[in-house]
Amino acid sequence: MPDILERLRAGRSPRDVEGQRRFGIRPQGEHLGLPMPALRTIAREHRRDHALALALWETGVHEARLLAALVADPDRLTIRTMTGWARGFDTWATVDNACIHLFRKSPHAAACARTWIPRHREYVRRAGLVLVATLAVHDRSADDRVFLDFLPAIRSVSTDDRNFVRKAASWALRQIGKRNARLRRSAIAEARRILKLNTPSARWIARDALRELAPVRGRAGSC
């Protein structure tokens, strides 16, 4: 583990740190600025080394935490570990990386999403919503009912005006709607209910989803 941290720190790039900060990546811990391809190269050498992943997470180093999600074993994740990591999320990048590459593969993914969406902490709530979006894309065996049950939860947080929450809410709603025709109809109906909440965030989420799921067809003009 110390060797891996040395390797990560050897690639430190203050210029890339500043570039990432411009995109809202501002972790509370040490920030090295390594790009994801460099982290994936290291991850390939330590695939499914769960003990290493847990140790990397505990360092608090931003890139070490990104790497942890790439090397952890999803079958060994517990709800306690997933919840502990969620509480430590401090950037949208850490959230999305963990959910896309690790958490969605856990058998606890849907249960955690249901628990996290109502939580007020910004990145915990985002994690719940991102999990819904990624499960909608990747879990092809899940019954429609799983995603129908998430629609009211998305609506319940749609007045949250924090940028990383509202973007995740729209993402979840759109991905549910793209699974099949039945879910598209349900997601469109939910978006219209959200629109009626008539807050800036709700209107943005609803219109963003409807733009993709129910685009308005232009009429042919006359010459």
C-alpha positions as CSV (number, residue, x, y, z in Angstrom):
1,M,0.0,0.0,0.0
2,P,2.7,2.6,0.8
3,D,4.2,1.8,-2.6
4,I,1.0,2.6,-4.4
5,L,0.6,5.9,-2.5
6,E,4.2,6.7,-3.6
7,R,3.3,5.9,-7.1
8,L,0.2,8.1,-7.0
9,R,2.1,11.0,-5.4
10,A,4.8,10.7,-8.0
11,G,2.3,11.6,-10.7
12,R,1.1,14.7,-8.9
13,S,0.1,17.5,-11.3
14,P,-0.8,20.9,-9.8
15,R,-1.9,22.0,-13.2
16,D,-4.4,19.1,-13.5
17,V,-5.6,19.8,-9.9
18,E,-6.5,23.3,-11.0
19,G,-8.2,22.0,-14.1
20,Q,-10.3,19.5,-12.1
21,R,-11.2,22.2,-9.6
22,R,-12.7,24.2,-12.5
23,F,-15.1,21.3,-13.1
24,G,-16.2,21.3,-9.4
25,I,-13.9,18.5,-8.2
26,R,-12.7,20.0,-4.9
27,P,-12.0,17.1,-2.4
28,Q,-11.4,17.8,1.2
29,G,-8.4,15.5,1.4
30,E,-5.2,15.4,-0.6
31,H,-5.7,16.0,-4.3
32,L,-3.0,14.9,-6.8
33,G,-4.7,15.6,-10.1
34,L,-4.0,12.1,-11.7
35,P,-6.2,11.3,-14.8
36,M,-8.4,8.3,-14.8
37,P,-6.4,6.4,-17.4
38,A,-3.4,6.4,-15.0
39,L,-5.6,5.1,-12.2
40,R,-7.0,2.3,-14.5
41,T,-3.5,1.2,-15.3
42,I,-2.7,0.7,-11.7
43,A,-6.2,-0.9,-11.1
44,R,-5.5,-3.6,-13.7
45,E,-2.5,-4.8,-11.5
46,H,-4.7,-5.2,-8.4
47,R,-8.1,-6.4,-9.7
48,R,-10.5,-7.3,-6.9
49,D,-8.0,-6.8,-4.1
50,H,-10.7,-5.9,-1.6
51,A,-8.3,-5.5,1.4
52,L,-6.3,-3.0,-0.7
53,A,-9.4,-1.1,-1.7
54,L,-10.4,-0.7,2.0
55,A,-7.0,0.5,2.9
56,L,-6.8,3.0,0.0
57,W,-10.2,4.5,1.0
58,E,-9.0,5.1,4.5
59,T,-6.1,7.2,3.3
60,G,-8.5,10.0,2.4
61,V,-6.4,10.8,-0.7
62,H,-8.8,11.7,-3.6
63,E,-7.1,9.5,-6.2
64,A,-6.6,6.6,-3.8
65,R,-10.4,6.7,-3.2
66,L,-11.0,6.7,-6.9
67,L,-8.6,3.7,-7.2
68,A,-10.3,1.9,-4.3
69,A,-13.6,1.7,-6.3
70,L,-11.7,0.3,-9.3
71,V,-10.1,-2.6,-7.4
72,A,-12.7,-3.5,-4.8
73,D,-14.7,-6.7,-5.0
74,P,-18.4,-5.9,-5.3
75,D,-19.3,-9.3,-4.0
76,R,-17.6,-8.6,-0.7
77,L,-19.2,-5.2,-0.2
78,T,-21.4,-4.8,2.8
79,I,-24.1,-2.2,3.4
80,R,-22.0,-0.9,6.2
81,T,-19.0,-0.4,4.0
82,M,-21.1,1.2,1.2
83,T,-22.7,3.5,3.7
84,G,-19.4,4.5,5.2
85,W,-18.0,5.3,1.8
86,A,-21.1,7.3,0.9
87,R,-20.7,9.4,4.0
88,G,-17.2,10.2,3.0
89,F,-18.1,11.3,-0.5
90,D,-16.9,14.9,-1.1
91,T,-17.0,15.4,-4.8
92,W,-19.4,14.3,-7.6
93,A,-16.4,12.5,-9.3
94,T,-15.9,10.2,-6.3
95,V,-19.7,9.5,-6.2
96,D,-20.0,8.7,-9.9
97,N,-16.9,6.6,-10.0
98,A,-17.9,4.5,-7.1
99,C,-21.5,4.0,-8.3
100,I,-20.6,3.3,-11.9
101,H,-17.7,1.0,-11.4
102,L,-18.5,-0.7,-8.1
103,F,-21.7,-0.1,-6.1
104,R,-24.1,-0.9,-9.0
105,K,-22.6,-4.4,-9.1
106,S,-23.4,-5.1,-5.4
107,P,-26.5,-7.0,-4.5
108,H,-27.2,-4.2,-2.0
109,A,-27.3,-1.5,-4.7
110,A,-31.0,-1.0,-4.9
111,A,-31.4,-1.1,-1.1
112,C,-28.7,1.5,-0.6
113,A,-30.3,3.8,-3.3
114,R,-33.7,3.6,-1.5
115,T,-32.0,4.6,1.8
116,W,-29.7,7.3,0.4
117,I,-32.1,9.3,-1.7
118,P,-34.1,10.7,1.3
119,R,-30.8,11.7,3.1
120,H,-30.1,15.4,3.0
121,R,-26.3,15.3,2.7
122,E,-25.7,16.4,-0.9
123,Y,-23.3,13.6,-2.1
124,V,-25.2,10.8,-0.3
125,R,-28.4,11.9,-2.0
126,R,-26.6,12.1,-5.3
127,A,-25.2,8.7,-4.8
128,G,-28.6,7.2,-4.4
129,L,-29.8,8.9,-7.6
130,V,-26.7,7.9,-9.6
131,L,-27.2,4.3,-8.4
132,V,-30.7,4.4,-9.8
133,A,-29.4,5.8,-13.2
134,T,-26.7,3.2,-13.4
135,L,-28.9,0.3,-12.4
136,A,-31.4,1.4,-15.1
137,V,-28.7,1.1,-17.7
138,H,-26.8,-2.0,-16.5
139,D,-29.2,-4.3,-14.5
140,R,-31.1,-5.8,-17.4
141,S,-32.6,-8.5,-15.2
142,A,-34.4,-6.1,-12.8
143,D,-38.2,-6.0,-13.0
144,D,-39.9,-2.8,-14.0
145,R,-41.4,-2.6,-10.6
146,V,-38.0,-1.8,-9.1
147,F,-37.8,1.4,-11.2
148,L,-41.4,2.3,-10.9
149,D,-41.0,2.4,-7.2
150,F,-38.1,4.8,-7.5
151,L,-40.1,7.4,-9.4
152,P,-41.9,8.9,-6.3
153,A,-38.5,9.0,-4.6
154,I,-37.1,11.1,-7.4
155,R,-40.0,13.4,-7.3
156,S,-39.6,13.8,-3.5
157,V,-36.2,15.4,-4.0
158,S,-36.8,17.3,-7.2
159,T,-37.2,20.6,-5.3
160,D,-33.6,20.3,-4.1
161,D,-31.8,23.1,-5.9
162,R,-28.3,21.9,-5.4
163,N,-26.7,21.4,-8.8
164,F,-25.3,18.0,-8.3
165,V,-28.6,16.7,-6.9
166,R,-30.8,18.1,-9.6
167,K,-28.5,16.8,-12.4
168,A,-28.5,13.3,-10.8
169,A,-32.3,13.4,-10.5
170,S,-32.7,14.2,-14.1
171,W,-30.2,11.5,-15.0
172,A,-32.1,8.8,-13.0
173,L,-35.4,9.8,-14.5
174,R,-34.1,9.8,-18.1
175,Q,-32.4,6.4,-17.7
176,I,-35.5,4.8,-16.2
177,G,-37.5,6.1,-19.2
178,K,-35.1,4.7,-21.7
179,R,-35.3,1.1,-20.4
180,N,-38.5,0.2,-22.3
181,A,-41.8,1.7,-23.6
182,R,-43.7,1.1,-20.3
183,L,-41.1,2.8,-18.2
184,R,-40.9,5.6,-20.7
185,R,-44.6,6.4,-20.3
186,S,-44.2,6.2,-16.5
187,A,-41.1,8.5,-16.5
188,I,-42.8,11.0,-18.8
189,A,-45.9,11.1,-16.5
190,E,-43.6,11.5,-13.5
191,A,-41.7,14.3,-15.2
192,R,-45.0,16.1,-15.8
193,R,-45.9,15.7,-12.1
194,I,-42.6,17.1,-11.1
195,L,-43.1,20.1,-13.5
196,K,-46.3,21.0,-11.6
197,L,-44.3,21.4,-8.4
198,N,-43.2,24.7,-10.0
199,T,-39.9,25.3,-8.3
200,P,-36.8,26.3,-10.4
201,S,-35.2,22.9,-9.7
202,A,-38.3,20.9,-10.4
203,R,-38.9,22.7,-13.6
204,W,-35.3,22.2,-14.7
205,I,-35.4,18.4,-13.9
206,A,-38.8,17.9,-15.6
207,R,-37.9,19.8,-18.7
208,D,-34.5,18.2,-19.0
209,A,-36.1,14.7,-18.8
210,L,-39.0,15.6,-21.2
211,R,-36.6,17.0,-23.7
212,E,-35.1,13.5,-24.1
213,L,-38.1,11.3,-23.4
214,A,-40.9,13.2,-25.1
215,P,-39.3,15.7,-27.6
216,V,-41.7,18.1,-29.2
217,R,-41.9,17.4,-32.9
218,G,-41.7,20.6,-35.0
219,R,-44.4,21.2,-37.5
220,A,-43.4,21.6,-41.2
221,G,-43.4,25.2,-42.2
222,S,-45.0,26.6,-45.2
223,C,-43.1,28.2,-48.1
